[in-house]
Amino acid sequence: MADLPSAPDGAAGDQRGLHFVQSLERGLSVIRAFDADNEAMTLSDVARVTGMTRAAARRFLLTLLDLGYVRSDGRLFMLTPRVLDLGYAFLSAAGLPGLAQPHMEALVADVRHTCSLAVLDADDVVYVARVAVRRIVNVAIAVGTRFPAYATSLGRVLLASKPDAWLDDYLGRVDIKPLTHRMIDDVTTLRAELDAVRAAGYCLTDQELENGLRSIAVPVRDAGGVVVAAMNLSVHAGWEDLEAMQQLLLPKLRAAADAVEADLTARPNATRS
């Protein structure tokens, strides 16, 4: 599995304040250790992935077991559906997915293509709302799914919205790992692509996340004009060509994003997480 994400800016190393509760951080790292490739792990597995001692990993696993976030058959540990409460709490507090959902549903009913909404979390995009018409790709995508920001149309829109200094720092640390042979594979090309996305106001990707999948994404701004999310349409490469996506789908996608922005303007606090 991939390495666990590092702590956000301002919460690492000597930047941590006296308030920082390391045991909470370590408990969350145990939860994050489980993923699609590691749905069930032994105590030794968890200790290895998190970098903890076996004794420490055991204490955290047993605590999570008592709280109902983990179950065990005596040897293997697995997450329970209760961990979804953590994500649902964010979605309820943020408000944005709830505001966007009806506009996404109306868009999908019109164009018959899958629509997703995502936000930036560190260097990843996280899907916070999704309306699917059918499973058009092999990769499983649902609310809570995350990908490296550079790999998706959603992520590139969000990256392009960042100030140059932030973007320079990101490009200096990012390790690009192409997911298909069509995907951008170097920082110089990625920077040029982000500049183009910033100028155009949208991003179009052609089979970079998944073979056979094309996506087009636009930003979603809050009442202050700050990009807080990105919305896209995903289509099978055999259903829509690039020109049709730009001419037919982009205007409708932008209209849906505009409708979400209008709701955010009416309820500006809805973007707060």
C-alpha positions in Angstrom: 0.0 0.0 0.0 1.0 3.6 -0.4 2.7 5.4 2.5 0.4 7.1 4.9 0.0 10.8 4.2 2.1 13.2 6.2 0.6 15.6 8.6 -0.9 18.8 7.2 1.2 22.0 7.1 1.4 23.5 10.5 0.9 20.2 12.4 4.2 18.5 11.9 7.5 18.3 13.8 8.4 21.3 15.8 5.4 23.2 14.5 3.1 21.2 16.7 1.7 23.2 19.6 1.5 22.2 23.2 -2.1 21.2 22.6 -1.1 18.4 20.2 -2.4 15.0 21.3 0.0 12.5 19.8 -2.1 9.5 20.9 -5.0 10.8 18.8 -2.8 11.1 15.8 -1.6 7.6 16.3 -5.1 6.2 16.7 -6.2 7.9 13.5 -3.1 6.4 11.7 -4.3 3.0 12.7 -7.7 3.6 11.0 -6.0 5.0 7.9 -3.8 1.9 7.7 -6.7 -0.1 6.4 -7.6 0.4 2.7 -8.9 -1.6 -0.3 -5.6 -3.6 -0.5 -5.5 -4.1 3.2 -9.0 -4.8 4.4 -7.9 -7.2 7.1 -4.6 -7.1 8.9 -2.8 -8.9 11.7 -1.4 -7.0 14.7 2.1 -7.3 13.1 0.7 -5.8 9.8 -0.7 -2.8 11.6 2.5 -2.2 13.5 4.5 -2.4 10.3 2.3 -0.1 8.3 2.0 2.6 11.1 5.6 2.3 12.3 4.4 1.5 15.8 5.7 -1.2 18.2 3.5 -4.2 18.4 2.5 -3.3 22.0 1.4 0.2 20.9 -0.5 -1.0 17.9 -2.2 -3.6 20.1 -3.4 -0.9 22.6 -4.8 1.2 19.8 -6.5 -1.7 18.0 -8.1 -2.9 21.2 -9.3 0.6 22.0 -10.9 0.9 18.6 -12.4 -2.6 19.1 -14.0 -1.4 22.3 -15.3 1.7 20.6 -16.8 -0.4 17.7 -14.6 1.0 14.9 -12.7 -2.3 14.5 -13.7 -5.9 14.7 -11.5 -9.0 15.0 -11.8 -12.8 14.4 -9.0 -13.3 17.0 -6.1 -12.9 14.5 -7.2 -10.5 11.8 -8.5 -6.9 12.4 -11.0 -5.2 10.1 -12.7 -1.8 10.1 -16.5 -1.7 10.8 -19.1 0.4 9.1 -19.0 2.7 12.1 -15.9 4.5 10.7 -18.3 5.9 8.1 -19.7 8.1 10.9 -16.5 10.1 10.8 -16.9 10.9 7.1 -20.6 11.6 7.5 -19.9 14.1 10.3 -17.6 16.0 7.9 -20.2 16.0 5.1 -22.9 17.2 7.4 -20.8 19.9 8.8 -19.4 21.1 5.5 -22.8 21.5 3.8 -21.3 21.8 0.4 -22.1 18.2 -0.7 -25.7 18.6 0.3 -26.0 21.9 -1.6 -24.4 20.4 -4.7 -26.3 17.1 -4.8 -29.6 18.3 -6.4 -27.7 20.3 -9.1 -25.5 17.2 -9.8 -28.6 15.0 -10.0 -30.3 17.4 -12.5 -27.1 17.5 -14.6 -26.8 13.7 -14.7 -30.4 13.4 -15.6 -29.8 15.7 -18.6 -26.4 14.5 -19.9 -26.5 10.9 -18.7 -22.9 10.9 -17.5 -21.5 10.5 -14.0 -20.9 13.7 -12.0 -18.5 14.0 -9.1 -17.6 16.7 -6.6 -14.2 16.7 -4.8 -12.1 18.9 -2.5 -8.4 19.1 -1.9 -7.0 17.4 1.2 -3.2 17.9 1.4 -1.9 16.6 -1.9 -5.0 14.4 -2.7 -8.4 15.0 -4.0 -11.2 13.5 -1.9 -14.6 12.8 -3.5 -17.4 14.3 -1.3 -20.4 13.8 -3.6 -21.1 11.6 -6.6 -24.0 10.8 -8.9 -23.3 7.8 -11.1 -25.3 6.6 -14.1 -23.4 3.3 -14.4 -20.1 1.8 -13.7 -18.0 3.0 -16.6 -14.5 2.3 -15.3 -12.7 -0.5 -13.5 -11.5 1.7 -10.7 -14.0 1.9 -7.8 -14.9 5.5 -7.0 -17.3 6.5 -4.2 -17.7 9.2 -1.6 -14.5 9.2 0.4 -12.3 7.9 -2.4 -9.0 9.8 -2.8 -6.5 10.1 -5.6 -3.3 12.1 -6.1 -4.4 15.5 -7.2 -2.2 15.5 -10.3 -3.9 12.4 -11.6 -7.5 13.7 -12.1 -9.3 16.6 -13.8 -10.8 17.5 -10.4 -7.4 17.7 -8.8 -5.8 19.7 -11.6 -8.6 22.3 -11.3 -8.0 22.6 -7.6 -4.2 22.7 -8.0 -4.5 25.4 -10.7 -6.5 27.6 -8.3 -3.6 27.7 -5.8 -1.2 30.7 -5.5 2.1 30.3 -7.3 4.1 30.0 -4.1 1.9 27.1 -2.9 2.1 25.5 -6.3 5.9 25.8 -6.5 6.1 24.1 -3.1 3.8 21.3 -4.3 5.6 20.7 -7.5 8.9 20.6 -5.6 7.7 17.6 -3.5 5.3 15.7 -5.7 6.3 12.3 -6.9 4.4 11.7 -10.1 3.5 8.0 -10.7 1.5 7.7 -14.0 -1.6 5.5 -13.7 -1.8 5.0 -17.5 0.5 5.4 -20.4 -1.3 8.5 -21.4 -0.8 10.3 -18.1 1.6 13.2 -17.5 4.8 11.8 -16.0 7.0 14.8 -15.2 6.7 18.0 -13.2 7.5 20.4 -16.1 4.6 19.0 -18.2 2.3 19.1 -15.2 3.1 22.8 -14.5 2.4 23.7 -18.1 -0.9 21.8 -17.9 -1.9 23.6 -14.7 -1.1 26.9 -16.3 -3.3 26.0 -19.2 -6.1 24.9 -16.8 -5.8 28.2 -14.9 -6.1 30.2 -18.2 -9.0 28.1 -19.6 -11.0 27.8 -16.4 -11.5 24.1 -16.8 -9.6 20.8 -17.2 -10.1 18.0 -19.7 -8.3 14.7 -19.2 -8.2 11.9 -21.8 -7.7 8.4 -20.3 -5.1 9.5 -17.7 -6.7 8.1 -14.6 -8.1 5.0 -16.3 -8.0 3.7 -19.8 -11.3 4.4 -21.6 -12.2 7.3 -19.2 -12.4 10.9 -20.1 -13.2 13.7 -17.7 -13.9 17.4 -17.7 -13.9 19.5 -14.6 -14.6 23.1 -13.5 -14.0 24.9 -10.2 -16.7 25.7 -7.6 -16.2 29.0 -5.7 -17.6 30.2 -2.5 -19.2 33.6 -1.8 -15.7 35.2 -1.6 -14.6 33.8 -5.0 -12.3 31.2 -3.4 -12.2 27.8 -5.1 -13.5 25.3 -2.5 -14.2 22.3 -4.7 -14.2 21.0 -8.3 -17.0 19.3 -10.2 -16.6 17.0 -13.2 -18.3 14.8 -15.7 -16.8 11.4 -16.5 -17.6 9.7 -19.8 -16.5 6.6 -21.6 -14.0 7.4 -24.4 -16.3 5.6 -26.8 -19.3 7.7 -26.0 -18.0 11.3 -26.3 -15.0 12.7 -28.1 -13.0 15.6 -26.8 -14.7 18.2 -29.0 -18.2 17.1 -28.0 -17.1 17.3 -24.3 -16.0 20.9 -24.8 -18.9 22.0 -26.9 -21.8 20.1 -25.4 -20.9 19.1 -21.9 -18.7 22.0 -20.7 -21.5 24.6 -20.8 -23.9 22.4 -18.9 -21.2 21.5 -16.3 -20.4 25.2 -15.8 -24.1 26.0 -15.4 -24.4 23.3 -12.7 -21.3 24.7 -10.9 -22.8 28.2 -11.2 -26.0 27.0 -9.5 -23.9 25.5 -6.7 -22.0 28.7 -6.3 -25.3 30.7 -6.1 -26.4 28.5 -3.2 -23.1 29.0 -1.5 -23.4 32.7 -1.9 -26.8 32.4 -0.2 -25.3 30.3 2.5 -21.6 31.2 2.7 -21.0 29.3 5.9 -21.8 26.0 4.1 -18.2 25.8 2.8 -16.7 25.7 6.3 -15.4 22.4 7.4 
